[in-house]
Amino acid sequence: MPENTAITSEQIRKAAEIIKQTRPAYTAMLEFYEQIFTAQKDSESRTHIPPIQISEETLKSRAKENIPLLSLSEFAIDTESSELLFREICLITEKADNHISAAARVIRQAFDSKKVDPKILFAALINEDDVYFENISQELETDKKPLAFIAYNSIQPSLCLCAEQVSGFRAQVSGFCPICGSKPLISFLDGQGEHVLICGFCQHKWQIQRIFCPFCGNTDSESLHYIYTEEEKEYRTDVCEKCRSYIKTVDIRRMNRPFYPPLEQIASLHLDIKANELKIEN
């Protein structure tokens, strides 16, 4: 099935249902993330940010120095739509009855009582202000990881919109995201067999050469290989022996479901476990 860049909430649900049928052990986790992803997708229609302007001088400078187009702090956030999504994700997480449900309840109550200011929270996240997260989590007597999880997923539609706005400014020149400089989360082979990376922060997609390690730039075919099983023909794990890193790759030509990268990342966590057993890193 070809890549669907305009995937809908219904297609995400359909993909999750197909995966649950083949991997029932993932059911609870998939049902949780299916709700998160569809809430984000529905939020896209109400997410608006002003056009991002990058001067020609800045473009030339960053291209010359081979640095990302945007620092994380330069991403624009639609606070209003993100606040709505923040509360919705809190409620989804509370009802999921998982390991962060209790924390989500505390966070949502703090949000409702205005003990947590979403504007400050979102700004702290993109400015990588770990001190703020330490302080607010201590004040709420909860762990900072659930707070960061909910905050990031709340601003994700804004991040994707920012990346989309500036994606035409410059082609990719390395294995790291040309928009924000983050590591790739997962990759895929498109309908023509081209290798595409997906950013772990802003979900920007960019093409790379087929024989290439995005983490160290290795192009030696003798030290690059992949792990593959006949039981899961759509998945493989690309491994670099030089830097002992790996990235999961989805071959969408072998899929029978809509392709939504964040969902496939969750549905292939067993590949991460296997990679860790082999002492290779992501």
C-alpha positions in Angstrom: 0.0 0.0 0.0 1.5 3.4 -0.9 2.4 5.9 1.7 -0.6 8.0 2.7 0.6 11.5 3.6 -3.0 12.7 4.3 -4.0 9.8 6.5 -7.3 10.2 8.4 -8.3 9.3 11.9 -10.5 6.5 10.5 -7.5 5.1 8.6 -5.4 5.1 11.9 -8.2 3.2 13.6 -8.3 0.7 10.7 -4.5 0.2 10.8 -4.6 -0.3 14.6 -7.4 -2.9 14.3 -5.5 -4.9 11.7 -2.3 -4.9 13.8 -4.3 -6.0 16.9 -5.7 -9.0 15.0 -2.1 -10.2 14.1 -0.5 -9.2 17.4 -3.1 -9.5 20.2 -0.4 -9.0 22.9 -0.2 -5.4 21.8 -4.0 -4.7 22.1 -4.0 -2.6 25.2 -1.0 -0.5 24.1 -2.4 0.0 20.6 -5.8 1.0 21.9 -4.2 3.6 24.1 -2.0 5.1 21.3 -4.8 4.8 18.8 -6.7 7.3 20.9 -3.7 9.6 21.3 -3.0 9.6 17.5 -6.6 10.1 16.4 -6.9 13.0 18.9 -3.8 14.6 17.4 -5.1 14.0 13.9 -8.5 15.6 14.8 -6.6 18.5 16.4 -4.8 19.3 13.1 -7.9 21.1 11.7 -8.0 23.6 14.5 -4.2 24.1 14.7 -3.0 27.3 13.1 0.4 29.0 13.3 1.7 32.1 11.5 4.0 31.5 8.5 7.5 30.9 9.5 10.0 33.3 7.9 13.6 32.4 7.4 15.8 35.0 5.8 18.0 34.2 2.8 21.1 35.0 4.8 20.1 32.6 7.6 19.4 29.9 5.0 22.8 30.3 3.4 24.5 30.4 6.8 22.8 27.3 8.1 23.3 25.4 4.9 27.0 26.3 4.8 27.5 25.1 8.4 25.2 22.1 7.9 23.0 22.9 10.8 19.2 22.4 11.0 16.8 25.0 9.7 15.2 25.5 13.2 16.3 25.2 16.7 13.7 23.5 18.9 12.9 26.9 20.6 12.1 28.4 17.2 9.1 26.1 16.7 5.8 28.0 16.9 3.0 26.5 19.0 -0.7 27.1 18.7 -1.3 27.3 22.4 -5.1 27.3 22.2 -5.4 24.1 20.2 -2.6 22.5 22.2 -4.4 23.2 25.5 -7.5 21.5 24.3 -5.5 18.5 23.2 -3.5 18.5 26.5 -6.7 18.0 28.5 -8.0 15.4 26.1 -4.8 13.4 26.3 -4.9 13.6 30.1 -8.4 12.1 30.1 -7.4 9.4 27.6 -4.4 8.5 29.8 -6.5 8.5 33.0 -9.0 6.0 31.5 -6.3 3.8 30.0 -5.4 2.4 33.4 -1.7 2.1 32.6 1.5 3.0 34.5 1.0 6.7 34.0 -2.7 7.0 34.5 -2.4 8.2 38.1 0.1 10.8 37.1 -2.2 12.0 34.3 -5.0 12.5 36.8 -2.8 14.7 39.0 -1.6 16.6 35.9 -5.2 17.1 34.6 -6.4 18.3 38.0 -3.4 20.8 38.2 -4.3 22.0 34.7 -8.0 22.5 35.6 -7.1 24.4 38.8 -4.5 26.5 36.9 -1.6 25.2 39.0 0.0 24.3 35.6 0.2 27.0 33.0 0.2 25.2 29.6 1.9 28.2 27.9 4.8 28.0 30.3 4.8 24.2 30.1 5.0 24.1 26.3 7.7 26.8 26.2 9.8 24.8 28.7 9.5 21.7 26.6 10.7 23.2 23.3 13.4 25.2 25.2 14.5 21.9 26.9 14.1 23.5 30.3 14.7 20.5 32.5 14.8 22.5 35.7 11.2 23.6 35.1 10.0 20.0 34.7 11.9 19.0 37.8 10.4 21.8 39.8 6.8 21.4 38.6 6.9 17.6 39.0 8.1 18.0 42.6 5.4 20.5 43.3 2.7 18.1 41.9 4.4 15.1 43.6 4.6 13.2 40.4 7.2 12.0 37.9 8.3 14.4 35.2 8.2 11.8 32.4 4.4 11.6 32.2 4.2 15.4 32.2 6.7 15.6 29.3 4.9 12.8 27.5 1.5 14.6 27.7 3.0 18.0 26.9 4.9 16.8 23.8 1.9 14.9 22.4 -0.2 18.0 22.9 2.0 20.2 20.8 2.8 17.5 18.2 0.2 18.9 15.6 1.9 22.3 15.9 5.4 20.8 15.5 4.3 18.9 12.4 2.8 22.0 10.9 6.0 24.0 11.5 8.1 21.3 9.8 5.7 21.2 6.9 6.0 25.0 6.4 9.8 25.0 6.2 10.3 21.6 4.5 10.8 23.2 1.1 13.7 25.5 2.1 16.6 23.0 1.9 17.3 19.4 1.0 18.6 16.9 3.6 22.4 16.5 3.7 22.8 14.0 6.6 21.0 11.3 8.6 19.6 13.8 11.2 16.5 15.8 10.6 17.2 18.8 8.4 14.4 20.8 10.1 15.3 20.4 13.8 18.4 18.2 13.9 16.7 15.4 15.9 17.5 11.7 15.4 15.2 9.7 13.1 12.6 7.6 15.0 11.9 5.1 12.3 12.3 4.7 8.5 10.4 3.2 5.6 10.8 2.1 2.0 8.2 3.9 -0.1 6.3 2.5 -3.2 9.4 3.0 -5.4 11.7 1.4 -2.9 13.3 4.7 -1.8 14.6 4.9 1.8 12.9 7.6 3.9 13.7 8.7 7.4 11.1 10.1 9.9 12.1 12.6 12.6 11.5 11.6 16.2 10.5 15.2 17.1 8.7 17.0 14.3 7.9 13.9 12.1 9.5 15.5 9.1 10.3 12.9 6.3 13.4 13.0 4.2 15.0 10.6 1.7 18.4 9.1 2.1 20.5 6.6 0.0 19.6 3.0 0.4 23.0 1.9 1.9 23.6 4.5 4.6 23.7 4.6 8.4 21.9 7.8 9.5 23.8 7.8 12.8 27.4 7.7 11.6 27.2 8.2 7.8 28.6 4.7 7.1 28.1 3.6 3.5 30.2 0.4 3.6 27.8 -2.4 2.5 30.1 -4.9 4.3 29.3 -3.4 7.7 25.7 -2.6 7.1 23.0 -5.3 7.2 19.5 -5.9 8.3 17.6 -8.4 10.5 14.4 -9.8 8.9 11.9 -12.6 9.5 9.4 -14.2 7.1 6.7 -13.9 9.8 6.8 -10.0 9.6 7.7 -9.2 6.0 6.9 -5.6 6.3 9.5 -5.0 9.0 13.3 -5.1 9.1 15.9 -3.8 11.5 18.8 -2.0 9.7 22.1 -2.5 11.7 25.4 -0.7 11.4 28.3 -2.7 12.7 30.6 0.3 12.7 28.7 2.4 15.3 26.5 -0.5 16.7 23.3 1.5 16.0 20.1 0.4 14.4 16.9 1.8 12.9 13.6 0.0 12.3 12.4 0.1 8.7 8.9 -0.5 7.3 8.5 -1.7 3.7 5.1 -0.3 2.9 5.1 -2.3 -0.4 4.5 -5.3 1.8 1.7 -3.8 4.0 -2.0 -4.6 3.9 -3.0 -1.6 6.1 -2.8 2.2 6.0 0.7 3.4 6.9 1.0 5.7 9.9 4.6 5.9 11.2 4.0 6.6 14.9 1.6 3.6 15.0 4.2 1.3 13.4 6.8 2.5 15.9 4.6 1.3 18.7 3.6 -1.9 16.9 7.2 -2.9 16.4 8.6 -2.5 20.0 9.5 -6.2 20.0 12.2 -5.3 17.4 13.7 -2.8 19.9 13.8 -5.5 22.5 15.5 -7.8 20.1 18.0 -5.1 19.2 18.8 -4.5 22.8 19.4 -8.2 23.4 22.0 -8.0 20.6 23.5 -4.9 22.3 22.9 -2.5 19.5 21.5 1.0 20.1 18.9 3.3 18.7 
